Amino acid sequence: MVSERGLQVLRAIVQDYVQTHEPVGSKAIVDRHAFGVSAATIRNDMALLEDEELITAPHTSSGRVPTDKGYRVFVDHLSEVRPLTTAQRTAITAFLGDPGDLDDLLARTVRVLSQLTGQTAIVQYPSFARANVTHVEIVSLGPARLLIVLVTDSGRVSQRITALREPIDDEGLPTLRAQLVQLLVGRSVADASDRVDVVRREPPAPGDPVAAALVSVCYVLAEELEEFRQDRLLMAGTANLARRESDFRGSISPLLEAIEEQVTLLRLMTEMVADEHGLAASIGRENEPFGLPEASIVTGEYESGGAVARVGVLGPMRMDYPTNLAAARAVARYLSRLLDEDETRR
């Protein structure tokens, strides 16, 4: 059982090690922190922390550094996540304000979070499988080319161009649009996907350009709706991993592979357990089942159309957890507010 002063010593070691990247000794703790006890007393506290496997000596006669378990205890005993500065909050508001659509908003989100934390930022798209199609539009780009616009109540907007097998005139466009509205609008993404599959498998009647165009459009819609049903991640700041390569004991290749494939990170983010504030952290060996035993990820939860998704940062275990958790929380809250306002306007 770690005493209250032991937790304070652990907190000092984590904070100093994150800041200096140097093992922390008892004298440094006495000099930098107002414990009001001797270095010998601090050494005894450190010995107890080492017995609990919360800190370790990377070299003989060196100072101590936190272990995976030490970081976990540090995060679990954070008395509070300190708020961001006014300048940081202003940066979030300015960067995320007036987005074009959900894709643009999430792209801005990971960029600003990466800039705030200096880590690789990740945002999980909200689940669109339960979303409903609210609008479909077609725009003629020529006799045999159409722009198809699909909108869901969760804020997802899709725009695709398709080439038709047969040209369709301006008189046929309203009929085609009406058929698409009847087929899709007001239906869930899953239901719309099933209905589109039925249409595209039926051969159109010969000599009916509208029916032929509907089949061509449904082939494109099938691809878009299938993407809507798949979980996705968006990332920014991957280069920050390379800049911090010395913080990893081994190769960063597994991390880069996980980022590229996304499946591993999606599983990890989905299985993380959040606290009452929607914050979660997965540290070091806790990520071993996902092949990421030297990395940490911290996230905050945001809501979109009733669906909960996560936004956070990925990096080495030696990271500034209080600041990164505060940034994830602030960005997640602002993201939820923007999406809620957008849903209210719709």
C-alpha positions as CSV (number, residue, x, y, z in Angstrom):
1,M,0.0,0.0,0.0
2,V,1.5,3.3,-1.1
3,S,1.3,6.1,1.5
4,E,0.0,9.6,0.6
5,R,3.6,11.0,0.7
6,G,4.7,8.1,-1.5
7,L,2.1,9.1,-4.1
8,Q,3.4,12.6,-3.9
9,V,6.9,11.4,-4.5
10,L,5.7,9.3,-7.4
11,R,3.9,12.3,-8.8
12,A,7.1,14.3,-8.6
13,I,9.1,11.6,-10.3
14,V,6.6,11.3,-13.2
15,Q,6.4,15.1,-13.6
16,D,10.2,15.6,-13.5
17,Y,10.9,12.7,-15.8
18,V,8.4,13.8,-18.4
19,Q,9.9,17.3,-18.3
20,T,13.6,16.5,-18.2
21,H,13.8,13.0,-19.8
22,E,16.4,12.2,-17.1
23,P,16.1,9.7,-14.3
24,V,15.1,11.4,-11.1
25,G,17.1,11.2,-7.8
26,S,16.1,12.0,-4.2
27,K,18.2,15.1,-4.1
28,A,16.5,16.5,-7.2
29,I,13.1,15.9,-5.6
30,V,14.1,17.7,-2.5
31,D,15.5,20.6,-4.5
32,R,12.5,20.9,-6.8
33,H,9.6,20.1,-4.5
34,A,8.6,21.3,-1.1
35,F,8.3,18.1,0.8
36,G,9.9,19.4,4.0
37,V,11.8,16.2,4.6
38,S,15.4,15.1,4.0
39,A,16.8,13.3,1.0
40,A,17.2,10.2,3.1
41,T,13.5,10.1,3.8
42,I,12.7,10.6,0.1
43,R,15.1,7.7,-0.6
44,N,13.1,5.5,1.7
45,D,9.9,6.5,0.0
46,M,11.5,5.7,-3.4
47,A,12.6,2.3,-2.1
48,L,9.0,1.5,-1.2
49,L,7.8,2.7,-4.6
50,E,10.4,0.4,-6.2
51,D,9.2,-2.5,-4.1
52,E,5.7,-1.8,-5.5
53,E,7.2,-1.8,-9.0
54,L,6.1,1.7,-9.6
55,I,9.5,3.1,-10.4
56,T,12.7,1.5,-11.6
57,A,16.4,2.3,-12.0
58,P,17.4,2.2,-15.7
59,H,21.1,2.0,-14.7
60,T,23.0,1.1,-11.6
61,S,23.4,4.1,-9.2
62,S,21.1,6.2,-11.3
63,G,17.9,8.0,-10.4
64,R,14.5,6.4,-11.0
65,V,12.0,6.5,-13.8
66,P,8.3,5.5,-13.7
67,T,7.2,2.0,-14.9
68,D,4.0,1.2,-16.8
69,K,2.4,0.5,-13.4
70,G,3.7,3.8,-12.0
71,Y,2.2,5.8,-14.8
72,R,-1.1,4.0,-14.3
73,V,-1.1,4.8,-10.5
74,F,-0.2,8.4,-11.3
75,V,-3.1,8.8,-13.8
76,D,-5.5,7.0,-11.4
77,H,-4.6,9.4,-8.6
78,L,-4.8,12.6,-10.5
79,S,-6.7,14.8,-8.2
80,E,-8.0,16.8,-11.1
81,V,-7.3,17.3,-14.8
82,R,-6.0,20.9,-14.9
83,P,-8.0,23.1,-17.3
84,L,-6.4,24.4,-20.5
85,T,-5.2,28.0,-20.7
86,T,-7.4,30.7,-22.2
87,A,-5.1,30.8,-25.2
88,Q,-5.5,27.1,-25.7
89,R,-9.2,27.3,-25.5
90,T,-9.3,30.2,-27.9
91,A,-7.2,28.2,-30.3
92,I,-9.7,25.3,-30.2
93,T,-12.7,27.6,-30.8
94,A,-11.0,29.5,-33.6
95,F,-9.7,26.3,-35.3
96,L,-12.9,24.3,-35.1
97,G,-15.3,27.2,-35.8
98,D,-17.5,27.2,-38.9
99,P,-16.6,23.8,-40.4
100,G,-17.8,22.8,-43.9
101,D,-19.1,19.3,-42.9
102,L,-18.3,16.5,-40.5
103,D,-15.2,15.4,-42.4
104,D,-13.8,18.9,-42.3
105,L,-14.7,19.3,-38.6
106,L,-12.9,16.0,-37.7
107,A,-9.9,16.8,-39.8
108,R,-9.6,20.2,-38.0
109,T,-10.1,18.4,-34.7
110,V,-7.1,16.1,-35.1
111,R,-4.9,18.9,-36.4
112,V,-5.6,21.2,-33.4
113,L,-5.3,18.4,-30.9
114,S,-1.9,17.4,-32.4
115,Q,-0.7,21.0,-32.2
116,L,-1.9,21.4,-28.6
117,T,-0.2,18.2,-27.3
118,G,2.7,17.5,-29.7
119,Q,1.4,13.9,-30.1
120,T,-0.3,11.9,-32.8
121,A,-4.0,12.8,-32.6
122,I,-6.8,10.4,-33.3
123,V,-10.5,10.8,-33.7
124,Q,-13.0,8.0,-34.2
125,Y,-15.9,8.7,-36.5
126,P,-19.3,8.3,-34.9
127,S,-21.1,5.1,-35.8
128,F,-23.2,5.8,-38.9
129,A,-24.8,2.3,-39.0
130,R,-27.6,3.7,-36.9
131,A,-27.8,7.0,-38.7
132,N,-30.7,7.9,-41.0
133,V,-30.5,9.3,-44.5
134,T,-32.1,12.8,-44.4
135,H,-31.3,14.1,-47.9
136,V,-30.3,13.0,-51.3
137,E,-29.6,15.2,-54.3
138,I,-28.4,14.7,-57.9
139,V,-26.7,17.4,-60.0
140,S,-26.2,16.9,-63.8
141,L,-22.6,17.4,-64.9
142,G,-23.3,16.5,-68.5
143,P,-25.6,14.1,-70.4
144,A,-24.0,11.0,-68.8
145,R,-22.4,12.3,-65.6
146,L,-24.1,13.0,-62.2
147,L,-22.9,14.3,-58.9
148,I,-24.7,12.4,-56.1
149,V,-25.0,14.0,-52.6
150,L,-26.0,12.0,-49.6
151,V,-26.6,13.4,-46.1
152,T,-27.3,11.7,-42.8
153,D,-28.7,13.0,-39.5
154,S,-25.4,12.3,-37.9
155,G,-23.7,15.0,-40.1
156,R,-22.1,12.8,-42.6
157,V,-22.1,14.2,-46.1
158,S,-21.0,12.2,-49.1
159,Q,-20.4,13.5,-52.6
160,R,-19.6,11.1,-55.5
161,I,-19.5,11.5,-59.3
162,T,-20.7,8.6,-61.4
163,A,-20.8,8.0,-65.2
164,L,-24.1,6.6,-66.5
165,R,-24.4,3.8,-69.0
166,E,-27.0,5.8,-70.9
167,P,-27.4,9.6,-71.1
168,I,-30.4,11.1,-69.2
169,D,-32.0,14.4,-70.2
170,D,-33.1,17.2,-67.9
171,E,-36.7,16.0,-67.9
172,G,-35.6,12.6,-66.5
173,L,-33.7,14.1,-63.6
174,P,-36.7,15.0,-61.4
175,T,-38.0,11.5,-61.8
176,L,-34.7,9.9,-60.9
177,R,-34.4,12.1,-57.8
178,A,-37.9,11.3,-56.7
179,Q,-37.1,7.6,-57.0
180,L,-34.0,8.0,-54.9
181,V,-35.8,10.0,-52.2
182,Q,-38.4,7.3,-52.0
183,L,-35.7,4.6,-51.8
184,L,-33.5,6.3,-49.2
185,V,-34.7,9.3,-47.3
186,G,-36.0,8.6,-43.8
187,R,-34.4,5.2,-43.7
188,S,-31.4,4.0,-41.6
189,V,-28.1,3.5,-43.3
190,A,-28.4,-0.2,-42.9
191,D,-31.9,-0.3,-44.4
192,A,-30.9,2.0,-47.2
193,S,-28.0,-0.2,-48.0
194,D,-30.2,-3.3,-48.3
195,R,-32.7,-1.5,-50.5
196,V,-29.9,-0.2,-52.8
197,D,-28.5,-3.7,-53.1
198,V,-31.9,-5.0,-54.3
199,V,-32.2,-2.3,-57.0
200,R,-28.7,-2.6,-58.4
201,R,-29.2,-6.4,-58.8
202,E,-32.3,-6.0,-61.0
203,P,-31.6,-5.3,-64.7
204,P,-33.3,-2.1,-65.9
205,A,-36.1,-2.2,-68.5
206,P,-34.7,-1.8,-72.0
207,G,-35.1,1.7,-73.4
208,D,-35.7,3.3,-70.0
209,P,-32.8,5.8,-69.3
210,V,-34.2,6.7,-65.9
211,A,-34.2,3.1,-64.8
212,A,-30.7,2.6,-66.2
213,A,-29.5,5.7,-64.4
214,L,-31.1,4.5,-61.1
215,V,-29.1,1.2,-61.3
216,S,-25.9,3.1,-62.1
217,V,-26.4,5.5,-59.2
218,C,-27.2,2.6,-56.8
219,Y,-23.9,1.0,-57.5
220,V,-22.2,4.2,-56.3
221,L,-24.6,4.5,-53.3
222,A,-23.9,0.9,-52.3
223,E,-20.2,1.8,-51.9
224,E,-20.9,5.0,-50.0
225,L,-23.4,3.4,-47.6
226,E,-21.0,0.5,-46.9
227,E,-18.3,3.1,-45.9
228,F,-20.9,4.7,-43.7
229,R,-21.3,1.3,-41.9
230,Q,-17.6,0.8,-41.3
231,D,-15.8,2.3,-38.3
232,R,-13.2,4.8,-39.3
233,L,-10.4,6.8,-37.7
234,L,-8.8,10.0,-38.7
235,M,-5.3,11.0,-37.6
236,A,-2.8,13.9,-37.7
237,G,0.7,14.4,-36.4
238,T,2.1,10.9,-37.2
239,A,5.5,12.5,-37.7
240,N,5.5,13.3,-33.9
241,L,6.2,9.6,-33.3
242,A,9.4,9.7,-35.3
243,R,10.5,12.8,-33.4
244,R,10.0,10.9,-30.1
245,E,11.5,7.7,-31.3
246,S,14.1,7.8,-28.5
247,D,11.2,7.5,-25.9
248,F,10.4,4.0,-27.2
249,R,12.6,1.2,-26.0
250,G,12.0,-0.7,-29.3
251,S,11.0,0.0,-32.8
252,I,8.1,2.3,-33.6
253,S,7.2,0.1,-36.6
254,P,4.3,-1.6,-34.8
255,L,2.8,1.8,-34.0
256,L,3.1,2.9,-37.6
257,E,1.6,-0.3,-38.8
258,A,-1.3,0.1,-36.4
259,I,-1.9,3.6,-37.6
260,E,-1.8,2.5,-41.2
261,E,-4.2,-0.5,-40.7
262,Q,-6.5,1.3,-38.2
263,V,-8.2,-2.0,-37.1
264,T,-5.9,-2.4,-34.1
265,L,-6.5,1.2,-32.9
266,L,-10.2,0.9,-33.5
267,R,-10.4,-2.2,-31.3
268,L,-8.3,-0.5,-28.6
269,M,-10.3,2.7,-28.6
270,T,-13.6,0.7,-28.5
271,E,-12.5,-1.4,-25.5
272,M,-11.1,1.4,-23.3
273,V,-13.1,2.1,-20.2
274,A,-13.9,5.7,-19.5
275,D,-14.4,7.4,-16.1
276,E,-17.4,9.5,-15.1
277,H,-16.0,12.4,-17.2
278,G,-15.6,10.3,-20.3
279,L,-11.8,10.2,-20.1
280,A,-9.8,7.1,-20.5
281,A,-6.1,6.1,-20.6
282,S,-4.5,2.9,-21.7
283,I,-0.8,2.7,-20.8
284,G,2.1,0.5,-21.8
285,R,1.6,-3.2,-21.1
286,E,-2.1,-2.7,-21.0
287,N,-1.9,-2.3,-24.8
288,E,0.1,-5.6,-25.2
289,P,-2.9,-7.5,-26.5
290,F,-3.0,-5.0,-29.3
291,G,0.7,-5.2,-30.1
292,L,1.4,-1.7,-28.6
293,P,3.2,-2.4,-25.3
294,E,5.3,0.7,-25.3
295,A,2.6,3.2,-26.3
296,S,0.0,5.1,-24.3
297,I,-3.3,6.5,-25.6
298,V,-5.6,8.9,-23.8
299,T,-9.1,9.8,-25.0
300,G,-12.2,11.8,-24.3
301,E,-15.7,11.0,-25.4
302,Y,-17.9,13.1,-27.7
303,E,-21.5,12.6,-28.9
304,S,-23.0,12.8,-32.4
305,G,-26.7,12.0,-33.0
306,G,-26.8,9.8,-29.9
307,A,-23.7,7.9,-30.9
308,V,-20.6,8.1,-28.7
309,A,-17.1,8.2,-30.2
310,R,-13.6,9.0,-28.9
311,V,-11.0,11.6,-29.7
312,G,-7.5,11.5,-28.1
313,V,-3.7,11.2,-28.6
314,L,-1.3,8.4,-29.0
315,G,2.3,8.5,-28.0
316,P,5.1,7.1,-25.8
317,M,4.5,6.3,-22.1
318,R,6.6,9.3,-21.2
319,M,3.9,11.9,-22.0
320,D,2.3,14.8,-20.2
321,Y,-0.9,12.9,-19.1
322,P,-2.6,15.8,-17.3
323,T,-2.2,18.2,-20.2
324,N,-3.1,15.5,-22.8
325,L,-6.2,14.4,-20.8
326,A,-7.2,18.1,-20.5
327,A,-6.8,18.7,-24.2
328,A,-8.8,15.5,-25.1
329,R,-11.6,16.5,-22.7
330,A,-11.8,20.1,-24.0
331,V,-11.7,19.1,-27.6
332,A,-14.3,16.4,-27.1
333,R,-16.7,18.7,-25.3
334,Y,-16.4,21.4,-27.9
335,L,-16.9,18.8,-30.6
336,S,-20.0,17.5,-28.9
337,R,-21.4,21.1,-28.7
338,L,-20.7,21.8,-32.3
339,L,-22.4,18.6,-33.5
340,D,-25.4,19.2,-31.2
341,E,-25.8,22.7,-32.6
342,D,-25.6,21.4,-36.1
343,E,-28.2,18.7,-35.4
344,T,-30.5,21.3,-33.8
345,R,-30.2,23.5,-37.0
346,R,-31.1,20.5,-39.1
